């Protein structure tokens, strides 16, 4: 049984930079004051443990404002997913030292939404409820943004057809699902201004996984179930390539029964998955086939 290493896979530039920032801050400050990440810096438990070993503690709370109530002093690190301006202001008002590890692609979306709202647009934002990235974007101007998740919600939207409308999206969604929702919005509101903000790393990993899936019997995606981009990798392989896809956090979650009778197994990894974890999964699959 051959293991096909799908490229690109694993860490993206935003994750690398966020981890670098958090580890540096932990090393420099944790012996003098508490250093806390407000939510998971990136959605991967292995990374979280590494950061805790570096002196960065976790406040596990999906609502960032509620989580901030648990940070009494010291430094607070905002995660790669971005943060609502109200949370930033609250942290500064409480005298906390603020470190922003927001991915540059997410920051670009924040800047875009600010500009659109300032220019008089109402923004339709495609994203997943409960995920921190949409929470941060919608916090910019809640009264001028509307969150939707699906084509069905796009069909139910009640918006002023004469108003200035724009659409943008979470950076880690399925490329194909997002394009379908945008097409429906354009059909309903022909004058809507389109800004597709799915990041290049997400798009490249999805396209590579679907392309590789045509030449393998199944795909293993290494990543956390908390990770939107890892979940989407498995989803697009199943829905676009019509091949089995299995999401695993580490090598212990592999089931040899998945590979019975198969000849070629593709392996990819979410953008927040450490390289050494993916290597361990590849080695374990190769051991199964030995």
C-alpha positions as CSV (number, residue, x, y, z in Angstrom):
1,X,0.0,0.0,0.0
2,X,1.5,3.3,-1.2
3,X,1.1,6.5,0.9
4,X,0.8,9.6,-1.3
5,X,1.9,12.8,0.5
6,X,-0.4,15.5,-0.8
7,X,1.2,18.9,-1.2
8,X,0.7,21.6,0.0
9,X,-0.4,20.4,3.5
10,X,0.0,21.5,7.1
11,X,1.0,24.8,8.6
12,X,0.1,28.0,6.7
13,X,2.0,31.4,7.1
14,X,-0.7,32.7,9.5
15,X,-0.4,29.8,11.9
16,X,3.4,29.9,11.8
17,X,3.4,33.6,12.7
18,X,0.8,33.2,15.5
19,X,2.8,30.4,17.1
20,X,6.0,32.3,16.8
21,X,4.5,35.4,18.5
22,X,2.9,33.4,21.3
23,X,6.0,31.4,22.1
24,X,8.2,34.5,22.1
25,X,5.8,36.3,24.4
26,X,5.6,33.3,26.7
27,X,9.4,33.1,26.9
28,X,9.8,36.8,27.6
29,X,7.0,37.5,30.0
30,X,5.6,34.3,31.7
31,X,8.2,34.4,34.5
32,X,7.1,38.0,35.4
33,X,3.4,38.0,34.8
34,X,0.6,35.6,33.6
35,X,0.4,35.2,29.8
36,X,-3.0,34.0,28.6
37,X,-4.3,33.1,25.1
38,X,-7.9,34.1,24.8
39,X,-9.3,30.9,23.3
40,X,-7.2,28.4,21.2
41,X,-4.5,30.3,19.4
42,X,-5.1,27.9,16.5
43,X,-7.4,25.0,16.5
44,X,-5.0,22.2,17.4
45,X,-4.6,20.6,20.8
46,X,-0.9,19.6,20.1
47,X,-0.1,23.3,19.5
48,X,-2.0,24.3,22.6
49,X,0.1,21.9,24.8
50,X,3.3,23.2,23.3
51,X,2.3,26.8,24.1
52,X,1.3,25.8,27.7
53,X,4.8,24.3,28.1
54,X,6.1,27.7,26.9
55,X,4.2,29.4,29.7
56,X,1.1,30.5,27.8
57,X,-2.1,29.5,29.6
58,X,-5.4,28.9,27.9
59,X,-8.8,30.4,28.6
60,X,-11.2,28.0,27.0
61,X,-14.3,30.0,26.2
62,X,-15.9,30.5,22.8
63,X,-17.3,33.9,23.8
64,X,-14.2,36.0,23.9
65,X,-15.8,38.7,26.0
66,X,-16.8,36.1,28.7
67,X,-13.4,34.6,28.5
68,X,-11.8,38.0,29.1
69,X,-13.5,38.1,32.5
70,X,-11.2,35.2,33.5
71,X,-8.0,37.2,32.7
72,X,-7.2,39.3,35.8
73,X,-3.8,40.6,35.0
74,X,-0.7,40.3,32.8
75,X,-0.7,39.7,29.0
76,X,-3.6,38.5,26.9
77,X,-2.9,37.1,23.4
78,X,-5.6,37.3,20.8
79,X,-5.8,34.3,18.6
80,X,-5.1,33.9,14.8
81,X,-8.8,33.9,14.1
82,X,-9.2,37.7,14.9
83,X,-11.0,39.5,17.6
84,X,-13.9,42.0,18.0
85,X,-12.9,45.6,18.5
86,X,-15.1,45.6,21.7
87,X,-12.9,42.8,23.2
88,X,-9.7,44.7,22.4
89,X,-11.0,47.9,24.0
90,X,-12.3,46.0,27.1
91,X,-8.8,44.3,27.5
92,X,-7.1,47.7,27.3
93,X,-9.5,49.3,29.7
94,X,-8.7,46.6,32.3
95,X,-5.0,47.4,32.0
96,X,-4.0,44.2,30.3
97,X,-1.0,44.0,28.0
98,X,-2.5,43.1,24.6
99,X,-0.7,41.0,22.0
100,X,-2.5,40.4,18.7
101,X,-1.7,37.2,16.8
102,X,-4.4,37.6,14.2
103,X,-3.6,36.1,10.8
104,X,-2.8,38.7,8.2
105,X,-5.4,37.3,5.9
106,X,-8.1,37.8,8.6
107,X,-6.8,41.3,9.3
108,X,-7.3,42.0,5.6
109,X,-10.9,41.0,5.9
110,X,-11.4,43.2,9.0
111,X,-10.0,46.1,7.1
112,X,-12.2,45.3,4.1
113,X,-15.4,45.2,6.2
114,X,-14.5,48.5,7.9
115,X,-14.0,50.2,4.5
116,X,-17.2,48.8,3.2
117,X,-19.2,49.9,6.2
118,X,-17.6,53.3,6.0
119,X,-18.6,53.5,2.4
120,X,-22.3,52.8,3.3
121,X,-22.5,49.1,2.5
122,X,-24.4,46.5,4.3
123,X,-22.2,43.4,4.4
124,X,-23.4,39.8,4.1
125,X,-20.8,37.6,5.7
126,X,-20.6,33.9,4.9
127,X,-19.3,32.0,7.9
128,X,-19.9,29.4,10.6
129,X,-21.8,30.4,13.7
130,X,-19.9,29.8,16.9
131,X,-16.5,30.0,15.1
132,X,-14.2,32.8,16.5
133,X,-13.4,34.3,13.0
134,X,-16.9,35.4,12.2
135,X,-17.4,36.6,15.7
136,X,-14.4,38.9,15.3
137,X,-15.6,40.2,11.9
138,X,-19.2,40.8,12.9
139,X,-18.0,42.7,16.0
140,X,-16.6,45.4,13.7
141,X,-20.1,46.7,13.0
142,X,-22.9,44.3,14.0
143,X,-25.7,46.6,12.8
144,X,-24.2,46.7,9.3
145,X,-23.4,43.0,8.9
146,X,-25.5,39.8,8.5
147,X,-24.1,36.3,9.0
148,X,-25.3,33.5,6.8
149,X,-24.1,29.9,6.5
150,X,-25.9,28.3,3.6
151,X,-27.8,28.8,0.3
152,X,-31.0,28.3,2.2
153,X,-30.2,31.3,4.4
154,X,-29.2,33.3,1.3
155,X,-32.7,32.6,-0.1
156,X,-34.4,33.8,3.1
157,X,-32.4,37.1,3.3
158,X,-34.6,40.1,3.6
159,X,-32.5,43.1,2.5
160,X,-33.3,46.4,0.9
161,X,-32.8,45.7,-2.8
162,X,-31.8,49.4,-3.4
163,X,-29.2,49.5,-0.6
164,X,-25.5,49.2,-1.2
165,X,-24.7,45.5,-0.6
166,X,-21.5,43.6,-0.4
167,X,-20.6,39.9,0.4
168,X,-17.4,38.5,1.9
169,X,-16.6,35.4,3.9
170,X,-14.7,33.4,6.5
171,X,-11.2,32.5,5.2
172,X,-11.4,28.8,6.0
173,X,-14.6,27.6,4.3
174,X,-15.1,25.2,1.4
175,X,-14.2,27.0,-1.8
176,X,-17.0,25.3,-3.7
177,X,-19.7,25.8,-1.0
178,X,-18.8,29.5,-0.7
179,X,-18.9,30.1,-4.4
180,X,-22.3,28.5,-4.6
181,X,-23.7,30.8,-1.9
182,X,-22.1,33.8,-3.6
183,X,-23.7,32.9,-6.9
184,X,-27.1,32.7,-5.2
185,X,-26.6,36.1,-3.6
186,X,-25.6,37.6,-7.0
187,X,-28.7,36.0,-8.5
188,X,-31.0,37.6,-5.8
189,X,-29.1,40.9,-5.6
190,X,-27.4,41.5,-9.0
191,X,-25.7,44.7,-7.8
192,X,-24.1,43.1,-4.7
193,X,-20.3,43.7,-4.6
194,X,-18.4,40.4,-4.2
195,X,-15.2,40.0,-2.1
196,X,-14.3,36.3,-1.8
197,X,-11.8,36.2,1.1
198,X,-11.0,32.5,1.3
199,X,-7.3,32.5,2.0
200,X,-4.9,31.2,-0.6
201,X,-3.6,28.5,1.8
202,X,-7.1,27.1,2.3
203,X,-7.8,27.1,-1.4
204,X,-4.6,25.5,-2.4
205,X,-4.9,22.7,0.2
206,X,-8.5,22.0,-0.8
207,X,-7.7,21.9,-4.5
208,X,-4.7,19.7,-4.0
209,X,-6.7,17.3,-1.9
210,X,-9.5,17.0,-4.5
211,X,-7.0,16.6,-7.3
212,X,-5.0,13.9,-5.5
213,X,-8.2,12.1,-4.5
214,X,-8.7,11.1,-8.1
215,X,-5.6,9.0,-7.9
216,X,-5.9,7.3,-4.5
217,X,-8.4,5.0,-2.8
218,X,-9.0,7.3,0.2
219,X,-7.6,10.3,2.0
220,X,-6.5,10.8,5.6
221,X,-6.7,14.4,6.8
222,X,-4.6,15.1,9.9
223,X,-6.1,17.8,12.0
224,X,-8.3,18.7,14.9
225,X,-12.1,18.4,14.8
226,X,-12.1,22.0,16.2
227,X,-10.3,23.1,13.0
228,X,-12.6,24.6,10.3
229,X,-10.0,24.2,7.5
230,X,-9.3,20.5,8.5
231,X,-13.0,19.7,8.5
232,X,-13.4,21.3,5.1
233,X,-10.5,19.3,3.7
234,X,-12.3,16.0,4.6
235,X,-15.6,17.5,3.3
236,X,-14.3,18.5,-0.1
237,X,-12.7,15.1,-0.7
238,X,-16.0,13.4,0.0
239,X,-18.2,15.8,-1.8
240,X,-16.1,16.7,-4.8
241,X,-13.9,13.7,-5.4
242,X,-16.4,11.2,-4.0
243,X,-13.7,9.3,-2.1
244,X,-13.6,8.3,1.5
245,X,-11.9,10.8,3.8
246,X,-11.0,10.2,7.5
247,X,-10.1,13.1,9.9
248,X,-7.7,12.0,12.6
249,X,-6.0,14.1,15.3
250,X,-3.0,11.7,15.6
251,X,-1.8,8.2,14.6
252,X,-3.7,6.4,17.4
253,X,-7.0,7.3,15.8
254,X,-6.2,5.3,12.6
255,X,-8.3,2.2,11.9
256,X,-6.6,-0.4,9.8
257,X,-10.1,-1.5,8.6
258,X,-10.4,1.7,6.6
259,X,-7.6,0.6,4.3
260,X,-8.7,-3.0,3.6
261,X,-8.2,-3.8,-0.1
262,X,-6.8,-0.4,-0.9
263,X,-3.6,0.3,-2.8
264,X,-3.0,4.0,-2.5
265,X,-3.7,6.3,0.5
266,X,-3.5,10.1,0.3
267,X,-2.5,12.1,3.3
268,X,-2.9,15.8,3.9
269,X,-3.1,18.0,6.9
270,X,-5.0,21.1,8.1
271,X,-3.3,24.5,8.2
272,X,-2.9,24.3,12.0
273,X,-1.4,20.7,12.2
274,X,2.2,20.3,13.4
275,X,4.4,18.6,10.8
276,X,5.7,16.0,13.2
277,X,2.1,14.8,13.9
278,X,1.5,14.3,10.2
279,X,4.8,12.4,9.9
280,X,3.7,10.1,12.7
281,X,0.4,9.4,10.9
282,X,2.2,8.7,7.6
283,X,4.6,6.3,9.4
284,X,1.7,4.5,11.1
285,X,-0.1,4.0,7.8
286,X,3.0,2.6,6.2
287,X,3.4,0.3,9.2
288,X,-0.2,-1.0,8.6
289,X,0.7,-1.8,5.0
290,X,4.0,-3.5,5.8
